[in-house]
Amino acid sequence: MDRKDDRTAVWTGQLRPTKTTYRLRMFYRVPRLLERTTVKLVQPRVYVERPDLQRKPGNSEGRLPHVYWINGDPSNGEPCLCLFDPDHEWSICDQLADTTVLWASKWLYWYEAWLVTGVWFGPGRHEEDFEDDRSKGLEAEEV
């Protein structure tokens, strides 16, 4: 794990949920005590470095399921995996190895099934369901 400062860490590692091995990068910054923020804005961010995530052939919208984009713009940067419902499933007190890494592996499993079937079988709600307009996208990470 790389440490960028006393509150920030970046982990790079591999997961193989089924047939493909993925190289992931997880970015996390512990919020300051007095920062006014939401769980969604301080959540750990997980990116697939390789192989590149593929859009399903025949998908007319060319969209990836359950990902966030920097500032909500799919043309700006790489997708960040949507791993959990921040209203119910994660808090800053959780251990990333026990939650985020496990959820990333499950996300990749559901992603591989989606590539084959075109159906996202994984649970959860996605960002379109969030009502907080400020957090529609993720801000670019400062490293």
N, C-alpha and C positions, 0 to 999 in steps of 0.2 A: 504494500500500500504506500503510495506517495503522499507526503504531507506538503501542502502548499503554504499553510500557515497554521497557527495553533487551533483553528476552528474548521479547517478544510482538509478533506482527504479524497484521493482518487484511487480506486482499486481497479486493476485490470486483471482479468482471469478468463478461464474457459469453462463453458458448460456444454454438456451433450445430453439433452433431454431424450432424444430418440436416435435418429440416424446421422444427424449433422452436428459437428462441433462448432460452437460459436465463440468468438472472442468478444467479451463484453468490457465496457468501461463504466464504472459506477462513480458518480460525483456526489459528494455530500458536504454541506457546510452547516455546522451547528449554528442556529440563530443566536444572536445576542439576546440577553435576558429582556431588554427593553425594546427590542424591535417589534413594531406593529406588523404582524404578518399572519398568514394562514397556513394551515398544514400543507395545502396544495403547493404553495409557493416555496416551502422549505423542504419538501419531500426529496428523498434521494433520487437522482436522475440516472437512469440506466440506458446506455446506448449500445447497439450492436456494431462493433467495428468491422467484423468480417465473419462470414460472408455478408455482402450487402443484402438487406431485406428486399425481397422481391414482391412486386405487385402481381397479383394473380392474373394470369393470362385471361383475357376476355372480360376483365373487370372494367366496365365502361368508364367509371370514375377514376380509375387508376389510383385508388386510395388504399392505404394500409389500415387494417383495423386496429383499434386500441393503441394509438400512439399520439403523442403531443408533438407540436412543432414550435420552434422558437417563435415567440410572439404570435402564435397561431398561423404562421405562414409556411405552407408545405414547400415553397421554393427557397426557403431560408434555412439552410443547415440540415442536420440529420435528425431523424425521428427519435424521440425519447419514449421508452416503453411506458404504457399505462398499466401499472401493476396492481393497483388497489384503489379502493374508495377511501379517500382521505378523511371523509366524515366518520368512518366507522372502523377502519382496519389498521391504521398506522398512527403512531405518535412518535415524537422525538425521543421518547424513552425506550423505544424498541431497539433491539440489537439488529443491525443490518444483516448480519450473517444468518440470523434466525428468521428473518422476514423477507427482506428485499431480494437476497440471492435466491432463496427458495421460490419466491413469486416470479422472478425472472426466468427460472427454469420451467415453471408451469406455463408462463406466457409463451416461451419458445415452443413448448409442446403443442399448445393450442394454435400457434402460428403455423406449424408444420401441418396440422390437420386442416387448417383453413386453406393452405396452398393446394391441398388435394381436393377438398370438397367445396370450397367457396363459402363455407358456413363457419362462423366463429362460435365454437361450442363452449368456450370459457365463460365463467360467470362475470358479473360486474356491470356497472354502468360506466359510460364514458363521458368525456368532457362536455359533449353537447348537452348532457343532462345537468351540468352544474349551473347554478343561477348567478354566481358571482362573475360579472362581466370583466372585472379587473384581472381575473386569473384564467381567461380563455386560453392563453398560450403561456409558455414558459419564457422567462427572461433569459437572455444569453448569460451563460455562466461566466463569472469573472475569475480567471485563474492566472 
